[in-house]
Amino acid sequence: MKPISLRAILFTLLLCASGWATADSMKVRMGTEGAYPPFNLIDKNGELAGFDIEIGNALCEAMKADCEWVTSDWDGIIPALLAKKFDTIIASMSITDERKEKVAFTDKYYTTPVRFARAKGTGFEISEKALEGKIVGVQGSTVAENFLRGRFGDIVEVRAYGTQDEANLDLLSGRVDLLLADSFVLGEFLKSESGQPAEFVGPGFTDKKYLGEGIGIAVRKEDTALVEKLNQAIKQIRADGTYARINAKYFDFDVYGE
């Protein structure tokens, strides 16, 4: 019989101390928003769907965990995690220094730039001179809002919304001149029937000062064993082809990034 390593013993003790080991299986409540397609949304059957959800389910399978999904409004999602309404946030949350003060993060599970969109025919361009005085819609409490306020907040009027859908509607109605959002989320909107009157404008932005280090899973700081288990699971699904299969359902490139 092979001897049990000290590392394995210590890891098991950590699991038990954090409450992530049971006689049968690890139980994890997964928090998400459900209003951020194609990453997380409620489908026509009233079920959670999207890239985040499929990745979360794959991670649960890799961890051999019993997982349950819980939805939360974006503005209150970190407070809800800290109040133990769920154990993780898998909701396309960017890893930023500000958020690290409140929660721990796993390694990234994808990377995304932000981009502007405009209504077709408006001719709006993206430069400091062209943006001066424009009204720009953005989902509130996101890194896109942080970037917009930090980079252009002194020359544009920032209009923050509770959901991305609300911001999209105000672009179409002419209440805002431009939108700024995750490029993949905006891309889904622009490909949809309702989004046909709008289009991308300008480059993608990846400024780490405002946009963070990629998209990770948020966990309470004390749950260090869960973070380690999730990191191991992310590596596993990247290595065994599961991540690539999920990726291919949503994107024609590797959304994980470099």
N, C-alpha and C positions, 0 to 999 in steps of 0.2 A: 504494500500500500504506500502511495506517495505521501510524504509528510505535508501537512498544511503549512503554507508560508505565513510568516508574521504579517505580511501585507494583507493577505486574505482574511486573517483573523481580525485585524484592525478595521478593515472595510466592513466586515459583518457587524462588528460592534457599532460602527458609525451608523449603519442602516438601522439597527435596533434602537439606538439612542434617538435618532431623528424620527422614528415611527414609520419608516419605509419598509420594514421587513415584517411579514406576518407568516403564520404557519402555512398559508396557502399561497398567496400572491401579494405583490405590492399593489396598493390601491391609490390612484392618483386622480384628482379632479382637475380637469383641464379647462382653463378659462379662455374665452375668446369673445369677440365683439359680434360677429354674425352680420356685419353691415359693410364689408370691405371687399367686394368682389374684384378679382377672381380668387382672392386669398382666403376670405371667410365670408360666408353668406348663408341666408336661409333660402333653400331651393323651393320650387313650386309645390313640393310635397310637405313643406314645413320642416324639413330636416337641414341640419348644418351640413355645409358642403364647402369645397374650395381647397386650394393648395395647402393652407395652414392645417386644415382639418385632416387631410390625407397624410400629411407629414406627421402630425400628432398621433394618428392611429398607428402609423408604421413604427414610430418610436415606442409606443406602448407595446406593440407586438414584439419588438426587439428586446424590450426590458422584461417581457413576460408579465406585464402589469395589467391590472383590472382598472380601466380608465372610464371616467364619466365626464361628459362635456357640460359646461355651465356658461351661459351667455351673460354679458355685462355691458352696459354703456361704456364707451371708450373713456369719457372723462373720469369715470369712477373706477376704472379697471385695476389700477394699482392699489388704491385704498381697499378694494374688495379682496385682492390677494392678501394684503397685510391683515385684513380682518378674518382671514382663513375661510372665505366663502369658496375658494378653490385653491389649488396648490401650485399651478403654473399659469402663465399667460402665454398662449400661442396665438398671437393676433397681429403678426407682422410688426412687432415692436422693435424699433431701432435701439441699439445699444449705445447709450450716451452717458457721459460723466454725470450729468444731472440725475438721471434715473438710477445710476449705480449708487448714489447716496442713499436710496431707499430700498433697492432690491439687488439681488445677485442675478447674473446672467450666465447662460450657457455660452458655448462657442456659437458663432453665427450659423444659421442654416440657410440663409441666402443674402444676397446683396442687391440693392436697387438704387438707381438715381432718381431724382425728382425732375420734372419738366413742367413747362408752362403749356397751356392750351388757350386758344382764342376761337371766337366764332368766325366761320369762314366769311371772307369779304371785308372784315374790319381792317385788315392791314397792320394790326398792331405788331411791333417788333420787340425784341428783348435786348435792351441796352439801358444804361442808366438814363440817358437822355430821353429815349423813347418811352420808358416806364414812368417818367415823372408825372405825377398827378393821376395816374391810373388807379382804378379800384381792382384789387386782386382778391379773389375768393380762395379760401384754403380751409381744410378741416382743422378745427381747433385742437390744441393739446397734442400736436404731432410734430415730428422733426421738420416737416415741410413748413409749418408755421414758424418754427424757430429760425429756419433758414431765411424765410421771407422777411421776417422782422429784422434779423441780424444783418442780412445782406442788402435789403432794399427798403427797410422800414422807414427810412427818413425821406423817401421820395414817393412811395406809393401809399394808398389807403388800404390797410389790411382788413378784410372782412372775414371773420372766422365763423365756421359753421359746426353744428353738432355732428353731422355726418357728411361723407363725401357726396352722397346723393343730393343733399340739399344744396351744396355748392354747385354741383353740375346743373341743377335746375335753374339756378340764378344766372349762370353763364348763358344758358339758352334763352332766358327771358330778358337778357340785357341788363340785369341789375348789377353785374360785375363785368369788367372789361376782359379779365383774364382769370384763369385758374392756375394754381400750382399744386401738384400732387405727385405721389409715387407714379413713375412713368408706366409701370405695368397696369396699375389701377386705371389711370387715365386712358391707356391704350384700349382696355376692355370697354370703357365708356364710348370712346371714339369709334370703335368697331360696331357698336350696337346701333339698332335702328334709331333710337332717340338721340344718339350722339353724332349722327351724320352731319348736322349743321356746324360741327366744331372740328378743330384740327390742332395738332401739335405746332408749336412755334419755339424756335431757339434750341439750344443744346441741352443735354442732360447735365445735372449738377451733382457732384459727389463730395462736396466739402465736408470733411470729417469733423471740423469744428462745430458744425450745426447738425449734420446728418448722421454722425456716429460711426460705428465700426462694423456696420452690417446689421442684419436682423437676427435677434436671438430670442431665447425663451427666458422669461423672467420668473424667478423663484424667490421665496423669502430667504433672507440672508442666512438664517440659522439652518436652512435645509441643505447643507453642503453635500450630503450623500446623494440627494436627489439630483443636484447639479452634475455630480460626477457620473451618475447612472445615465442621465440624459446625454452628456457629452460622449459617453461610450456608445450610446445608441445612435447618435448622429453619425459617428465614424462608421458604425456597422452598416447603416442603410446606404451610406455613400459607397462603401466598399462592395456590398453584395448586389448592387444593381437596383435596389428598391427605390432609392432616391431618383435615379435616372428614369425609371418607369413612370413615377409620379410627375416628374418634371416634364416629360414628353406629352403628357395630357394637357398641359397648360401653356407651354412655351416651346419655341423652336430653337432655343439656345439654352446653355447651362446657367440657370438663374443663380446658382451658388456663387458664381464669380471667381475671382482669383484668390 
